[in-house]
């Protein structure tokens, strides 16, 4: 289901083995939204969190500047005039104006998606440039007025294994899906449904199930860890929320507000209320154990690119998942893709989806039509990808053509190498 950036790249590089990619990919950090002073207020600073040591970086982005003009996500141009809001005035122009409690990290495009708590708008930060983009042409939840009990505020957001972003309101009455490619699509999927076996503990219950954060797995599920330390497993197809239980081992007063998967397949959780150790939660036992180090900042949300590995694909890891499921912009039949495009770090992946097993040829030509590379590829599985490393001298515009054994062209894709 992931939208695939259908742009191919030039093949004058060296194929790297899957093993070498696997060794480098699992995120050992998360992005964190923290308070301003360590005093549990104003969630408006972006930092990086080391998931092994519990150490926070210096501020990456101060989201309090109401004078800054953001960029429009559709036009990619800086907005000429500031936004105005009847309730918050120019404060809506601050990147994290009205505070943020829901972020998701899109590793393929190196973006952090988020929505302010009291502004009904999807936004993202381009981590390469640190520019902030507003999706101005449509609302996010469709409910600009925030309920007094905060029931319709979005506090949970994640990029799932299908490449889409998912956001969930406190009351679970709205699950919103958004695309992460060039063209933004925001869709309200409706309300979550309680599993019949939840024994009265509902995903819609304000006492047990509001707030918190959400992580994804590799089997089409997401997991809400609520502020009251309960965990629900939600199937993205059926929207059924199954209560798994309450987390044990957390100190008194600890509320789960941020969650991110570490390289050990555990969920690291932070609190916006208690400045204490970070904890990691085992989703099998629901037991929390402290991490090394003392949390200096209260954190309202965490996000990274790792997802929970279910064990149903024993040879799979987070590196493979991003190769297989990287969001892309669709072209043609979406069976062949290359990402990212433009290429900025001299490497990319080519993805083959649902092609017949057999021999294929990839030809790379430059803007003058001259052949740069001619590569044979043998497809042996339904979903197959290769990492390609390019020489530093490959900058320019290229055409990638894939043909089958009969000589039939399957793609003609323009690639920009920067």
Secondary structure, 3 states (H helix, E strand, C coil): CCCECECCCCCCCEEECHHHHHHHHCCCEEEEEECCCCCCCCCCEEEEEECCCCCECCCCEECCCCCCCCEECCCCCECCCCCCCCCCHHHHHCCCCCCEEEEEEECCCCEEEEEECCCCCCEEEECCCCEEEECCCCCCCCCCCCCCCCCCCEEEEEECCCCCEEEEECCCCCEEEECCCCCCCEEECCCCEECCCCCCCCCCCHHHHCCCEEEEECCCEEEEECCCCEEEEEECCCCEEEEEEECECCCCCCCCCEEEECCCCCEEEECCCCCCCCEEECCCCCEEEECCCCCCCCEEEEECCCCECCCCCCCCCHHHHHHHHCCECCCCCCCEEEECCCECCCEEEEEEECCCCEEEEEEEEECCCCEEEEEEEEECCCEEEEEEECCCCCCEEEEEEEECCCCCEEEEEEEEEC
